[in-house]
Amino acid sequence: MITRRGWGAILGALLALLLGVAALNPVVLAVATGLFVFLAIEISRFHVAYGGLGDDSIHAERLPLPARLPANSELVAGVDLRYDGRAPAWIALSDVVPEAFPVTVGPPRTVARVEPGGTLRLRYAFRPSLRGAYVLGPVGVAILDPLGLSRIVLRPPASRRAATVVPAAIVAPHVRPGLALFSREALGIDLPRRGYGTEFRSLRPYQPFDDVRHMAWKRSRPPTYFVREFEQESRQTVLAVLDLTPSMGAGLAGESALDRSVEAASVLAALVARQGEDRIGLATVSDGIFQFLEPRRAGELTLVRLGDNLAMVAPRPGEFHLPKLLDELRERLTSPTHVYLFSTLTGPMTGLHPAVVQFRRKGHRLRTFVPRLSAFYPEPEETTGLAALDWARAQERRRLDWTLHVTRSEGIVAQAFDRRGANGVVLRAYGAPRGGLGA
Amino acid sequence: MNRARFALLALLPAAGYASYEGARSVGPWGLAAAIGVGAALLPLLGLARDDLDVLGWIPGLFLGTVLFVLCGVTVSPIPGPLAGLIGGWAVAAPLFAAIAAIGSDRAPGRRVFLLVLALLAGLAVLAVASAGPAGSPGTFAQAFAQVPKRQALALATVLTGGSSLSAPFLAVPVLPYDALALLAGAGGLVGLLALPGEGEPEAIGHDLRRPDVPEGTYRSLLVEGRSRLAEATPNERPTSAEPAAIVSLFAAALAALGSLLGASFDPDWLIAGTATLVIALLAAILLSLKLPRRPGARQRPRPATGAAPAGEPL
């Protein structure tokens, strides 16, 4: 194609020719003719040399990039472009990077002269800063005319790459830099492996798959047989519950209450995976339960599933209702579960006491982590809104105090966290049932 | 000064010569005429300082507009210092257009047009000067403004089969100016070979964003990442035109010589020959744009949108 500069040159040369003809002066006409001929031949020559380049003339290949990118990490991406044209060419190579990925090293574009059979390598580093699903690319390739009169743009196929930004704790279990910061000594927690439990829980009717060594012979009367069940302390079931109501969206992008809750939930999942025997699930809530991933053994695939879902978690319209949530969870959870609830608890609390009683009767335990929303409000850039912000923060602190008071009076463990995150409180809470510090 | 501007300095001798001849033909010079000359030369400021570029053009453009509007409406003498102002500007008009051509180094089309316009302005000044000494700058300005009208009449005569001897652009001393004009044309050609300045030649349809994080403020790459960054092809810009551009240069010079030879042997065919050449070259450009691309084997498509493929290892 001819660039705007090229069209301008043709137009200018034509006007100059027109002036030359109107002047009836052979010298001026000769000058104008020479200039026009030069421009026209340059444009034609470029298109004859490079216009026939097709898809087989360039081969773009992306550097391997993980399908799941850890949030707030720094990664190197790049494209290798092999050029199989007939003549050397000035090639511009550019990659489209989502706005959520600030580029930290080098612009994602380069220009160089490439010989036939040569390779152009584009490299840059970026920082996936926001959770979600994104697409890197497409790659843009342009053959440039050094004079800027013409350009040929090519779109190599298969130049896009889907990438999901997941919480860092989910990705790369052998690295997990987030967890490495919290050593057992630093936090004073202990995560012992106790093996199978020994504390008696109840009797239940015998099933064909039960081990006969657990048969309660003294309680059994033919044809009815019973087996003894024990508390399995090292095989805990954990469910992370995230409140998606709009109040959780308070804060800056990437640092909102929901973002911090997602980070903490992913740390929890990573902790459970480190135990190797526990089970982990996920539920998200707005008006009711919106998403429910049944607790499963925290293996690789479970982490992938959790990571993909945590990556896409976003606020939804609705009202949070804690008693209703407890009732729904009671119906869905089949075994005693540690429920870690991340919520602002802004909804009505009517009927909380009976719901909590029945929830506990099933053997479930509830821990709530409540964001201090007043600490999530960003500071205004001007001083004009300070008074209103102070008033809003005071109101929010009062509401939080009341909420914590109500939940704690029901015997629910409730802990607050601010914009720095909930990782620390979650680590302590997870260590508590395993013999660590009390929550 | 970049190379495009440097090459176009070859335009200054022709413009300077025409202005010199014009100044010699004007009678008494007053302060107003000197200011008019200064207004025409003021755009020189813009060559030195880009921030003053627009300011330099305003007085000259104003005087040029006043000259052609007033003299187009009336043929009566313009009274007072205004006559001196526009007379001085008319004398220096070739330099005014030449400076404009030199300054437009980022737009080759504008440069080509202004180059030819400067040559024509020089011809007009020489035509007025060759008609005899003007009494005052105002008289010179009036005669200068009448040149396009007289030239249009001559052109109409030629197109209807008459003689072109009355054309004002033909009534100029041939040798010095024509030689200088050819020199200016050669400078213009060389100027076209100069590369664009600080523009973004890599702009290929995407919105180009500057990095949000300045380099050096955030580094967490491990050794492997750093070594991958080091693999990058260094970013470079073209420093000169392709060697093959010499072919276009020779062709342009041949066309110009051919045009001159054609004019000397058979002037009647000059316009028809030029028109044929233009049409042929425009057709060549259009044909080269329609060249078929080589078909290629499509690469296997990868997922373009949506989340990462499920079950892929971490």
Interface residues (C-beta under 8 A of the other chain):
Chain A: M1 I2 R5 W7 G8 A9 I10 L11 G12 A13 L14 L15 A16 L17 L19 G20 V21 A22 A23 L24 N25 P26 V27 V28 L29 A30 V31 A32 T33 G34 L35 F36 V37 F38 L39 A40 I41 E42 I43 S44 R45 H47 V48 A49 G51 G52 L53 G54 D55 D56 S57 H59 L63 P66 A67 R68 S73 E74 L75 V76 G78 W90 A92 S94 V96 V97 E99 P102 V103 T104 V105 G106 P107 R109 T110 V111 A112 R113 T119 L120 R121 L122 R123 Y124 A125 R127 A133 V135 G140 V141 A142 L144 P146 L147 G148 L149 R151 V153 P156 P157 A158 R160 R161 A162 A163 T164 I170 V171 A172 P173 E300 L301 L303 V304 R305 G307 D308 A311 M312
Chain B: A107 P108 G109 R110 R111 V112 F113 L115 V116 L117 L119 L120 L123 Q151 A152 A154 L155 V158 S164 A167 F169 L170 D178 A181 L182 A184 G185 G188 L189 L192 L193 L195 P196 G199 P201 E202 I204 G205 H206 L208 R209 R210 P211 D212 V213 E215 Y218 R219 S220 L221 G225 R228 L229 A230 E231 A232 T233 P234 N235 E236 R237 P238 S240 A241 E242 A244 A245 V247 S248 L249 A251 A252 A253 A255 A256 L257 S259 L260 A263 S264 P267 L270 I271 T274 L277 V278 L281 L282 A284 I285 L287 S288 L289 L291 P292 R293 R294 P295 G296 A297 R298 Q299 R300 P301 R302 P303 A304 T305 G306 A307 A308 P309 A310 G311 E312 P313 L314
